[in-house]
């Protein structure tokens, strides 16, 4: 049954979180927001922040995903920046630049096999990235306001 009771409240952030995701093993929660960093919460009887990722963020974290194997996190932020971090060491692996540097990266998502990252930006672009070497696979302008894609011909 749906009891609608708060199971657990995580406290300790100094600023508003924009996004939170579970680790694949459900032992951690990763949150990011307007404090310009990602906090890693260990869950259990005494939840607490156990790691942070904050090197080089110039603005709020807008999007976050964890790779299916739990090895990497990807973040999208203001300034068109995407960062890939090694979860265990907290080392920055890649900074991926391809979106407009004056726009936010509003979505990042790993593929089910963890080898590709998709990102979507306020610039109207979707980009696919190769996680094994940090290179761009391809990009595409997204539809805006329900308009037909420029490469598609209108229906007859």
C-alpha positions in Angstrom: 0.0 0.0 0.0 1.0 3.6 -0.5 1.6 5.0 3.0 2.7 8.5 1.8 5.2 8.7 4.7 8.6 10.2 4.3 11.0 7.4 4.4 14.2 9.4 5.0 15.3 13.0 4.8 18.8 13.9 3.7 20.1 17.1 5.2 23.3 19.0 5.0 23.3 20.9 1.7 23.8 24.6 1.8 22.0 25.3 -1.5 19.0 24.0 -3.5 19.5 20.6 -5.3 18.3 20.4 -8.9 18.7 16.7 -9.5 19.2 13.5 -7.5 19.8 9.9 -8.7 20.4 6.5 -7.0 23.5 4.5 -7.6 22.8 1.2 -9.4 23.3 -0.7 -6.1 20.9 1.6 -4.3 23.5 2.3 -1.6 24.1 5.9 -2.6 22.3 9.0 -3.8 24.1 11.6 -6.0 22.7 15.1 -5.8 23.7 18.3 -7.6 22.4 21.8 -7.6 23.0 25.5 -7.1 25.9 24.9 -4.8 28.0 24.1 -7.9 28.9 20.6 -6.8 27.8 17.0 -6.7 27.3 15.4 -3.2 27.3 11.7 -2.7 25.1 10.4 0.2 25.6 7.0 1.8 22.2 5.6 2.7 21.4 3.5 5.8 20.7 4.3 9.4 22.9 7.4 9.4 22.8 8.9 5.9 25.7 11.4 5.3 27.7 13.0 2.6 30.7 10.9 1.9 32.2 12.4 -1.3 31.9 15.6 -3.3 32.7 16.5 -6.9 33.3 20.2 -7.4 36.4 20.9 -9.4 35.9 23.6 -12.0 32.1 24.2 -11.9 31.3 27.8 -12.7 27.6 27.4 -12.1 24.8 25.1 -10.9 24.6 21.4 -11.8 21.5 21.0 -14.1 21.6 17.3 -14.9 23.2 14.1 -13.5 23.4 10.4 -14.4 25.3 7.4 -13.1 26.7 4.8 -15.5 25.0 1.4 -15.3 28.1 -0.2 -13.7 28.3 2.6 -11.1 31.9 3.5 -12.2 31.2 7.0 -13.6 28.9 10.0 -13.1 28.1 12.5 -15.8 27.0 16.0 -15.0 25.6 18.8 -17.1 25.8 22.4 -15.9 25.6 26.0 -16.9 28.2 27.2 -19.4 27.6 24.2 -21.8 29.9 21.9 -19.7 29.6 18.2 -19.3 32.0 16.5 -16.8 32.6 12.8 -16.5 33.9 11.7 -13.1 35.4 8.4 -11.7 33.2 7.6 -8.7 35.7 5.7 -6.8 38.6 8.1 -7.0 36.6 11.3 -7.5 38.9 12.2 -10.3 37.7 14.2 -13.3 38.0 11.9 -16.4 36.7 14.2 -19.1 35.3 17.6 -19.6 33.2 17.4 -22.8 32.6 20.7 -24.7 30.2 20.7 -27.6 27.1 22.6 -26.4 26.9 26.4 -26.6 29.1 27.8 -23.8 26.4 30.4 -23.0 23.7 27.8 -22.5 22.8 25.1 -19.9 23.2 21.3 -20.4 19.8 20.2 -19.1 20.0 16.5 -19.7 22.6 13.8 -19.6 21.9 10.0 -19.8 24.1 7.0 -20.1 23.2 4.2 -22.6 22.2 0.9 -21.1 25.7 -0.5 -21.9 27.4 2.6 -20.4 29.6 3.2 -23.5 27.7 6.2 -24.8 26.4 9.4 -23.2 23.6 11.5 -24.6 23.4 15.2 -23.7 20.7 17.7 -24.4 21.2 21.4 -24.1 19.3 24.7 -23.9 21.0 25.4 -27.2 18.6 22.9 -28.8 21.2 20.3 -29.6 21.4 16.6 -28.7 25.0 15.2 -28.7 26.1 11.6 -28.4 29.5 11.0 -26.7 31.9 8.0 -26.7 32.7 7.5 -23.0 35.7 5.2 -23.7 37.7 8.1 -25.3 35.7 11.3 -24.6 34.9 12.1 -28.2 31.8 13.3 -29.9 30.0 10.7 -31.9 27.5 13.1 -33.5 25.1 15.9 -32.8 21.6 16.9 -34.0 19.4 19.9 -33.6 16.3 19.0 -31.7 12.8 20.0 -32.7 11.6 23.3 -31.2 8.0 24.0 -30.3 6.7 21.0 -32.2 8.0 22.2 -35.6 9.1 19.7 -38.2 12.8 18.8 -38.2 14.5 20.9 -40.9 15.8 17.7 -42.7 12.3 16.3 -42.9 10.0 17.2 -45.8 6.4 18.3 -44.9 3.6 15.8 -45.4 1.9 15.9 -48.8 
